Amino acid sequence: MNKKKGIQYYLKIFVYATIAVVLFASVDGLSSGGFDFSFFLTLMVAPVAFTLFLFLFDTIIELVVPKRFKQRNVNKDEYSDFLKIVNREVETKTELSIEDFRRLRDSERFQKSIRQAFKIFKDGETKEVTYDYLSKKFKKDSREFIALDVVLKEVKKLKENSWKDYQI
């Protein structure tokens, strides 16, 4: 339900329900020895009713529970802004090549460290995740250590200042 369901979604539901009703009416007509047209017209109400019910249900659920989904999007936006800020800092303060950035992007350990740095930024240090813990995750001469060191310094600076003051 993160993205709105369009008319195509409900049209597909209607088509599948109609096919199911036509198949059911055909099998019933073959097994009973004759095709009852009034029974078929009565069954054709089912796809319309089912599609309308599904549309109304989705609309009501979206009206009742919008806050949870909006909160997720706000967190994504904040994380995206955070990534832009620290990425700019890493680009300016290190001499990493494009290939180094690709390797950092593909490194699951480094990406997890970035998420943990964001968590420190948002919620503060915990027993499990601290600045010291993150700074010791990589060897001192590795590109991950160099980039993460810049990220952690930037997180400290962002926590001291209001991070909304930064240009994104």
C-alpha positions in Angstrom: 0.0 0.0 0.0 3.0 2.3 -0.3 2.0 3.4 -3.7 -1.6 4.1 -4.8 -3.3 1.4 -6.7 -4.4 2.7 -10.1 -7.3 2.0 -12.3 -5.3 -0.7 -14.1 -5.0 -2.8 -10.9 -8.8 -2.8 -10.3 -9.4 -3.4 -14.0 -7.2 -6.5 -13.8 -9.1 -7.7 -10.7 -12.4 -7.2 -12.6 -11.1 -9.1 -15.7 -9.8 -12.0 -13.6 -13.1 -12.2 -11.6 -15.1 -12.1 -14.9 -13.0 -14.9 -16.4 -13.6 -17.0 -13.2 -17.4 -16.4 -13.4 -17.5 -17.3 -17.1 -15.6 -20.5 -16.5 -17.8 -21.4 -13.5 -21.0 -20.7 -15.6 -19.6 -22.8 -18.5 -18.8 -25.7 -16.3 -22.2 -25.5 -14.6 -23.9 -25.3 -17.9 -22.1 -28.4 -19.2 -22.7 -30.4 -16.1 -26.4 -29.6 -15.8 -27.1 -30.2 -19.5 -28.2 -26.6 -20.4 -27.1 -23.1 -20.1 -29.3 -20.8 -18.0 -28.8 -17.2 -19.2 -30.6 -15.7 -16.2 -28.2 -17.6 -13.8 -25.3 -16.2 -15.8 -26.5 -12.6 -15.6 -26.9 -13.1 -11.8 -23.4 -14.4 -11.5 -22.0 -11.4 -13.5 -22.9 -9.1 -10.6 -20.1 -10.9 -8.6 -17.1 -9.4 -10.5 -18.5 -5.9 -10.2 -19.4 -6.2 -6.6 -16.0 -7.8 -5.7 -14.1 -5.1 -7.5 -16.1 -2.3 -5.9 -15.7 -4.0 -2.5 -11.9 -4.2 -2.9 -11.7 -0.6 -4.1 -13.8 0.6 -1.1 -11.8 -1.5 1.3 -8.4 -0.1 0.0 -9.7 3.4 0.2 -11.0 3.1 3.8 -7.8 1.4 4.9 -5.8 4.2 3.4 -7.9 6.8 5.2 -7.7 5.0 8.5 -4.0 4.2 8.5 -2.1 7.0 6.7 0.1 8.2 9.5 2.2 5.0 9.7 3.1 5.2 6.0 3.8 9.0 6.1 6.2 8.4 9.0 8.1 5.9 7.0 8.4 8.3 4.1 9.7 11.0 6.4 12.4 8.7 7.7 13.3 7.8 4.2 13.6 11.5 3.3 15.7 12.2 6.4 18.0 9.2 5.6 18.3 10.4 2.0 19.2 13.9 3.1 21.7 12.5 5.5 23.3 10.4 2.8 23.6 13.4 0.5 25.3 15.4 3.2 27.8 12.7 4.2 28.4 11.7 0.6 29.3 15.3 -0.3 31.7 15.4 2.7 33.4 12.2 1.8 33.8 13.4 -1.8 35.4 16.7 -0.7 37.6 15.4 2.1 39.0 12.2 0.6 40.7 11.3 -2.6 38.6 8.3 -3.4 38.1 7.3 -7.0 34.8 6.5 -8.6 35.8 2.8 -8.4 36.3 3.2 -4.7 32.9 4.7 -4.3 31.4 1.8 -6.3 33.1 -0.7 -3.9 31.8 1.3 -0.9 28.3 1.2 -2.4 28.6 -2.6 -2.9 30.1 -3.3 0.5 27.3 -4.6 2.8 29.5 -4.0 5.9 30.1 -0.4 4.9 26.4 0.2 4.1 25.5 -1.3 7.5 27.9 1.1 9.2 26.4 4.0 7.4 22.9 2.9 8.6 24.3 2.6 12.1 25.9 6.1 11.9 22.4 7.4 10.9 20.9 5.7 13.9 23.5 7.3 16.1 22.7 10.6 14.5 19.0 10.2 15.1 18.8 8.4 18.4 22.2 8.9 19.9 24.8 6.2 20.9 23.6 3.0 22.4 25.5 0.2 24.2 25.7 -1.8 20.9 26.5 1.1 18.5 29.0 3.8 19.4 31.4 6.0 17.6 34.2 3.9 18.9 32.6 0.7 17.8 32.1 2.0 14.2 35.6 3.4 14.0 37.1 0.0 14.8 35.1 -2.0 12.3 37.6 -1.6 9.4 41.4 -1.7 9.1 43.0 1.7 9.4 44.4 1.9 5.9 41.2 0.7 4.1 39.0 2.9 2.0 36.1 2.0 4.3 37.9 3.3 7.3 38.8 6.5 5.6 35.3 7.1 4.4 33.7 6.1 7.6 36.0 8.3 9.6 34.8 11.3 7.5 31.2 10.2 8.0 31.5 9.9 11.8 33.2 13.4 12.0 30.3 14.7 10.0 27.7 13.0 12.2 29.3 14.6 15.3 29.2 18.0 13.5 25.6 17.5 12.5 24.6 16.5 16.1 26.3 19.7 17.4 24.6 21.9 14.9 21.1 21.8 13.6 21.4 19.5 10.5 18.5 21.3 8.9 20.8 24.3 8.4 22.9 22.4 5.9 22.4 22.8 2.2 21.4 19.6 0.5 
